[in-house]
Amino acid sequence: MSDAITNTLFDLSGKTALVTGAASGLGRVFAEALGVYGAAVVCADVDSAANEQTAARITAAGGTARAVRMDVADAADVERTAADIRATEGCVDVLVNNAGIATGKELIHEMSVENWDRLMAVNLRGVFLCMRAILPLMLERARGSIVNIASIAGLVGVDPTIPAVASNYSAAKGGVIGLTREAAAEYGPHNIRVNAIAPGWHLGTNLGRDEIGEATPEMMEAFLNRLHGDTPLRRTGQPEELAGLVVYLASDASAFLTGQVIAHDGGWTAQ
């Protein structure tokens, strides 16, 4: 067996991870998964109570975590958090840019400028602000892994009869993909890797509920039947099924992987 293949390939012990949007949904899954594999996790979210619960779940499972309140759309707030991490943990080895919102289904000509700007501030500008604040900490140690959460909506158009994705969401996630690739090119020489995950339909998250909106049981059944029929694996994903992928991208197991967008979609984009 090669000396490079060991049972510590996915070990994150001794590393510090910052996860945005950690209070619930995919963010909580990511934070808990990184904690299980040994990372000290800084959980960041605007929902302080739920965020504290995420940190408590990690520590109850034997991991190390703390919660910080941070609004990714607020540049000063993000910079304060970066300074706090520098003073407390000293570094960030892994940054997971997960925080995101949805504003509901509106066609482009119907969308308010307010909804466009509000979503962009969190879903795209927030990713930029967090990278801008955390990259200096990674540059000091000449290492790091950034995982940006995009979406299949940033890769392909979504049928407007599916009541979930709007143009502001798709545009922001497409922007995250472009930002990921450019950052990979800029910071690869500094041993900092930047990749993106493009989830498909993973229901059971707060974002998923916001996207679908107020749906009757009959509407929800029709919606799920549509998704299952259009997905080669004939089902939607569970948030927990993304845990292994984020650990892989955070760990040395993916040491030669950067600038990539991995669709985790049950085959949706393969057709």
Disulfide bonds with the S-S distance in Angstrom:
none
